[in-house]
Amino acid sequence: MSWNPALDPDIPVGDAVDAIETVVVARARDLGGFEVRRALPAVQRQMVGPFIFFDQMGPAEFLTGQGIDVRPHPHIGLATVTYLLKGKLHHRDSLGTDRWIEPGAVNLMTAGIGITHSERTDGELREKPHAMLGLQSWMALPVEREDDPAAFHHTPRGDLPELEGEGKHLRLILGHGWGERAPVPLASETLYADATLAPGAVLPLPDDHEDRGVYVLTGEVTVAGQSFEAGRMLVFRPGDRIAVKAGASGARLIVLGGATMEGSRHIWWNFVASSKERIEAAKEAWRAGDWAHGRFRLPPGDDAEFIPAPEK
């Protein structure tokens, strides 16, 4: 989920191979009965392009009456991207957005100076068993955009470019690649795509992005003679011509990258910023709890509770 209860500083990183700069093994974490696999940030790699946080949510199966309840919590200095492959998620935020997120659509929430939101599987959805599988990532904002007003943009699945042929099906989630561009407003150059490969199919990666990586969602892939199974994120050297080949059972990949940021970012809880001072100011504002006049508001329709800031 976009709530980040604890960043793990010990995510293991494998040995580099010729065409690969870094291999990150996503570490599983249990968020109250709901498992996520976290690939970013890692020990040797804080970001891939603007992407500073990358979680695979699930797969999870919920019984009747069960579900996800991420209470209202704040963000600054980033944009969250929620992309579901299975299931539904109820998003509410302090802008007044009230939307069900469904598979294949793109939901981009830009925090900027500050936003509060919640994510739940509630209402009729809990009246029967349901499943969840998705991705949630954060993109750091450029320094000049960190204080922008908050915004939320929903792009339906049908509005996203899709390419198919030679055993490959690709949906462009954000940014540009393979001669296409997704109609989603962005703060910086970005590459984000969902690719399904038949057994033995080969996907060349765009070479016009400074940073590029691939997360293996299912199956297995081969790059430069090395094989990598699901749960691995491969980060490639800038400028190299790279092609990813699916294994005998095929593969589903998430391709990510884009322009690098001007420098590293500070992360504390759900806050991302270019300076510690910005983080401290956001801490004080959330802890003050002045929902009527302060920096943060609670989402209309979901304002009866919130997640307190950590003590440290």
C-alpha positions as CSV (number, residue, x, y, z in Angstrom):
1,M,0.0,0.0,0.0
2,S,1.1,3.6,-0.2
3,W,1.3,3.7,3.6
4,N,5.0,2.9,4.3
5,P,5.1,1.6,8.0
6,A,8.8,0.7,7.9
7,L,11.4,0.9,5.2
8,D,13.7,-2.1,5.4
9,P,17.4,-1.1,5.1
10,D,18.5,-4.7,4.5
11,I,17.0,-5.6,1.2
12,P,19.5,-8.0,-0.3
13,V,21.2,-7.1,-3.6
14,G,22.7,-9.8,-5.9
15,D,25.9,-9.8,-7.8
16,A,26.0,-7.6,-10.9
17,V,26.2,-9.3,-14.3
18,D,27.7,-7.8,-17.5
19,A,24.5,-6.1,-18.7
20,I,23.0,-5.4,-15.3
21,E,24.0,-2.8,-12.8
22,T,22.0,-4.1,-9.9
23,V,19.8,-7.0,-9.0
24,V,17.3,-6.4,-6.1
25,V,15.5,-9.3,-4.5
26,A,12.2,-8.0,-3.3
27,R,11.6,-8.7,0.4
28,A,8.3,-9.9,1.7
29,R,6.6,-7.9,4.5
30,D,3.4,-8.6,6.3
31,L,1.1,-5.6,6.7
32,G,-1.4,-7.0,9.1
33,G,-2.2,-10.2,7.2
34,F,-1.6,-8.7,3.7
35,E,1.8,-9.4,2.2
36,V,3.8,-7.0,0.1
37,R,7.1,-7.5,-1.7
38,R,9.2,-4.4,-1.6
39,A,11.9,-3.8,-4.2
40,L,12.7,-0.1,-3.7
41,P,14.4,1.5,-2.0
42,A,17.3,-0.9,-1.8
43,V,20.7,-0.8,-0.1
44,Q,22.6,0.0,-3.4
45,R,19.8,1.7,-5.2
46,Q,17.4,4.3,-3.8
47,M,15.7,5.2,-7.1
48,V,15.2,4.0,-10.7
49,G,14.5,7.2,-12.6
50,P,12.0,9.0,-10.4
51,F,10.7,5.7,-8.8
52,I,11.8,5.7,-5.1
53,F,9.4,3.1,-3.7
54,F,8.0,0.0,-5.4
55,D,5.7,-2.6,-3.8
56,Q,4.0,-5.6,-5.1
57,M,0.7,-6.0,-3.2
58,G,-0.4,-9.6,-2.9
59,P,-1.5,-11.9,-4.4
60,A,-4.0,-12.1,-1.5
61,E,-7.3,-13.9,-1.0
62,F,-9.8,-12.4,1.5
63,L,-12.6,-14.2,3.1
64,T,-16.1,-12.7,3.5
65,G,-15.8,-9.8,5.9
66,Q,-12.1,-9.4,5.4
67,G,-10.1,-6.8,3.4
68,I,-7.7,-3.9,3.5
69,D,-8.1,-0.9,5.8
70,V,-5.3,1.7,5.4
71,R,-6.5,4.6,7.4
72,P,-6.0,8.2,6.4
73,H,-2.3,9.1,6.3
74,P,-0.3,12.0,4.7
75,H,2.2,12.4,1.9
76,I,4.5,15.2,0.7
77,G,7.1,15.5,-2.1
78,L,6.0,12.5,-4.2
79,A,3.4,11.1,-6.6
80,T,1.8,7.7,-5.9
81,V,0.9,5.4,-8.7
82,T,-1.6,2.6,-8.0
83,Y,-2.0,0.0,-10.7
84,L,-4.1,-3.1,-10.0
85,L,-4.0,-6.4,-11.8
86,K,-6.8,-8.0,-9.8
87,G,-9.4,-6.8,-7.3
88,K,-10.7,-3.3,-6.3
89,L,-9.5,-0.6,-3.9
90,H,-11.5,2.3,-2.6
91,H,-9.5,5.6,-2.6
92,R,-10.5,8.7,-0.8
93,D,-8.3,11.8,-0.4
94,S,-8.4,15.3,1.1
95,L,-9.1,16.8,-2.3
96,G,-12.6,15.2,-2.1
97,T,-11.7,12.4,-4.5
98,D,-13.8,9.3,-3.9
99,R,-13.0,6.6,-6.5
100,W,-12.9,2.8,-6.8
101,I,-9.6,1.8,-8.4
102,E,-10.0,-1.1,-10.8
103,P,-7.6,-3.4,-12.8
104,G,-5.7,-1.8,-15.7
105,A,-6.5,1.8,-14.9
106,V,-3.9,4.3,-13.7
107,N,-4.4,6.3,-10.6
108,L,-1.8,9.1,-10.0
109,M,-2.0,11.1,-6.8
110,T,0.5,13.9,-6.6
111,A,1.1,14.9,-3.0
112,G,3.2,18.1,-3.7
113,I,3.0,20.3,-0.6
114,G,0.7,17.8,1.1
115,I,-2.2,15.4,0.8
116,T,-4.0,12.9,3.0
117,H,-5.7,9.7,1.7
118,S,-7.1,6.3,2.7
119,E,-7.3,3.0,0.8
120,R,-9.8,0.3,1.8
121,T,-11.7,-2.7,0.5
122,D,-15.1,-1.8,2.0
123,G,-18.8,-1.7,1.3
124,E,-20.3,-4.5,-0.9
125,L,-16.9,-5.9,-1.7
126,R,-16.5,-7.4,1.8
127,E,-19.8,-9.2,1.5
128,K,-18.1,-12.0,-0.5
129,P,-14.6,-13.5,-0.9
130,H,-12.3,-11.4,-3.1
131,A,-8.7,-11.3,-4.3
132,M,-6.1,-8.5,-4.6
133,L,-3.0,-8.2,-6.7
134,G,-1.4,-4.9,-7.7
135,L,1.5,-2.5,-7.7
136,Q,2.0,0.7,-5.8
137,S,5.0,2.9,-6.4
138,W,6.1,6.4,-5.5
139,M,7.8,8.8,-7.8
140,A,9.9,11.6,-6.3
141,L,9.1,15.0,-7.5
142,P,11.7,17.4,-9.0
143,V,12.8,20.0,-6.5
144,E,10.9,22.8,-8.3
145,R,7.6,20.7,-8.1
146,E,7.8,19.7,-4.4
147,D,5.5,22.5,-3.3
148,D,3.0,22.1,-6.1
149,P,-0.7,21.9,-5.1
150,A,-1.9,18.3,-4.6
151,A,-3.7,16.6,-7.4
152,F,-5.4,13.3,-8.4
153,H,-5.7,11.9,-11.9
154,H,-7.5,8.8,-13.0
155,T,-6.9,7.4,-16.5
156,P,-9.2,4.5,-17.6
157,R,-7.7,1.3,-18.9
158,G,-9.1,1.9,-22.4
159,D,-7.2,5.2,-22.7
160,L,-3.8,3.6,-22.3
161,P,-1.7,2.6,-25.3
162,E,-1.4,-1.1,-25.9
163,L,0.9,-3.0,-28.3
164,E,0.7,-6.6,-29.3
165,G,2.7,-8.9,-31.6
166,E,5.4,-11.5,-31.7
167,G,4.2,-13.1,-28.5
168,K,4.2,-9.9,-26.5
169,H,1.4,-7.7,-25.1
170,L,2.3,-4.4,-23.6
171,R,0.3,-1.7,-21.9
172,L,2.1,1.7,-21.4
173,I,1.1,2.9,-17.9
174,L,3.0,6.2,-17.7
175,G,5.4,8.2,-19.8
176,H,6.7,7.2,-23.2
177,G,8.3,4.2,-24.9
178,W,8.1,1.9,-28.0
179,G,6.8,4.9,-30.0
180,E,3.8,5.5,-27.8
181,R,2.9,7.9,-25.0
182,A,0.4,7.5,-22.1
183,P,-2.0,10.4,-21.5
184,V,-1.1,10.8,-17.9
185,P,0.3,14.1,-16.6
186,L,3.7,13.8,-15.1
187,A,6.3,16.0,-13.3
188,S,9.3,14.4,-15.0
189,E,10.3,12.0,-17.8
190,T,9.1,8.5,-17.0
191,L,8.9,5.0,-18.3
192,Y,6.3,2.6,-16.8
193,A,4.8,-0.4,-18.6
194,D,3.1,-3.8,-18.0
195,A,4.3,-6.5,-20.4
196,T,3.2,-10.1,-20.8
197,L,5.5,-12.3,-22.8
198,A,4.8,-15.7,-24.3
199,P,7.5,-18.5,-23.7
200,G,10.6,-17.4,-25.5
201,A,9.3,-14.0,-26.5
202,V,11.9,-11.1,-26.5
203,L,11.1,-7.6,-25.3
204,P,13.7,-4.9,-26.3
205,L,13.7,-2.0,-23.9
206,P,13.6,1.6,-25.0
207,D,17.1,3.2,-25.1
208,D,16.0,6.8,-24.8
209,H,15.6,6.8,-21.0
210,E,18.4,7.5,-18.7
211,D,17.4,4.9,-16.1
212,R,15.7,1.6,-16.9
213,G,14.7,-1.4,-14.8
214,V,12.5,-4.5,-15.0
215,Y,10.6,-6.2,-12.2
216,V,9.7,-9.8,-12.8
217,L,6.1,-10.2,-11.6
218,T,5.6,-13.8,-12.8
219,G,7.6,-16.4,-14.7
220,E,11.3,-16.2,-15.5
221,V,13.4,-14.1,-17.8
222,T,16.9,-14.2,-19.3
223,V,19.2,-11.3,-19.7
224,A,22.8,-11.6,-21.0
225,G,22.7,-15.3,-20.3
226,Q,21.5,-15.0,-16.7
227,S,18.1,-16.2,-15.6
228,F,16.0,-14.3,-13.0
229,E,12.7,-15.5,-11.4
230,A,9.7,-13.6,-10.0
231,G,10.4,-11.1,-7.3
232,R,13.6,-9.8,-8.9
233,M,14.2,-6.2,-10.0
234,L,16.9,-5.8,-12.6
235,V,18.4,-2.3,-13.0
236,F,20.4,-1.7,-16.2
237,R,23.3,0.5,-17.1
238,P,22.4,3.8,-19.0
239,G,22.8,3.6,-22.7
240,D,23.1,-0.2,-23.1
241,R,20.9,-1.9,-25.7
242,I,18.9,-4.4,-23.6
243,A,16.5,-7.1,-24.5
244,V,14.6,-9.4,-22.0
245,K,13.7,-12.9,-23.0
246,A,10.9,-14.9,-21.3
247,G,11.5,-18.4,-20.0
248,A,9.8,-21.6,-20.8
249,S,6.6,-20.7,-19.0
250,G,6.5,-17.1,-20.2
251,A,6.7,-14.0,-18.0
252,R,4.9,-10.9,-16.9
253,L,7.1,-7.8,-16.4
254,I,6.9,-4.3,-15.1
255,V,9.3,-2.0,-16.9
256,L,10.2,1.2,-15.1
257,G,12.6,4.1,-15.3
258,G,13.0,7.6,-16.7
259,A,15.1,10.7,-15.9
260,T,17.1,10.6,-12.7
261,M,16.5,13.2,-10.0
262,E,18.8,16.2,-9.3
263,G,20.0,14.4,-6.2
264,S,19.1,11.9,-3.5
265,R,16.0,12.2,-1.4
266,H,15.2,12.0,2.3
267,I,12.5,9.5,3.3
268,W,10.7,9.4,6.6
269,W,7.5,7.5,7.0
270,N,5.3,8.6,4.1
271,F,7.3,11.8,3.3
272,V,9.8,12.3,0.6
273,A,11.8,15.5,0.3
274,S,15.0,17.0,-1.0
275,S,15.8,18.4,2.4
276,K,15.4,17.3,6.1
277,E,13.8,20.7,6.8
278,R,10.8,19.9,4.6
279,I,10.4,16.5,6.4
280,E,10.5,18.2,9.8
281,A,7.9,20.8,8.8
282,A,5.6,18.0,7.6
283,K,6.1,16.0,10.8
284,E,5.1,19.0,12.9
285,A,2.0,19.7,10.7
286,W,0.7,16.1,10.9
287,R,1.3,15.8,14.6
288,A,-0.5,19.1,15.3
289,G,-3.7,17.6,13.9
290,D,-5.3,20.9,12.9
291,W,-7.5,19.4,10.3
292,A,-9.6,22.6,9.9
293,H,-6.8,25.2,9.4
294,G,-3.5,23.3,9.2
295,R,-1.5,22.0,6.3
296,F,-3.3,18.6,6.2
297,R,-7.0,17.8,5.9
298,L,-8.7,14.4,6.4
299,P,-10.6,12.8,3.5
300,P,-14.3,13.7,3.4
301,G,-16.2,10.6,4.1
302,D,-13.3,9.0,5.9
303,D,-12.4,11.4,8.6
304,A,-13.2,9.4,11.8
305,E,-9.7,8.1,12.2
306,F,-6.1,8.5,11.0
307,I,-2.7,6.9,11.3
308,P,-0.6,8.8,14.0
309,A,3.0,9.7,13.0
310,P,5.7,7.4,14.3
311,E,7.6,8.5,17.4
312,K,11.0,8.3,15.6
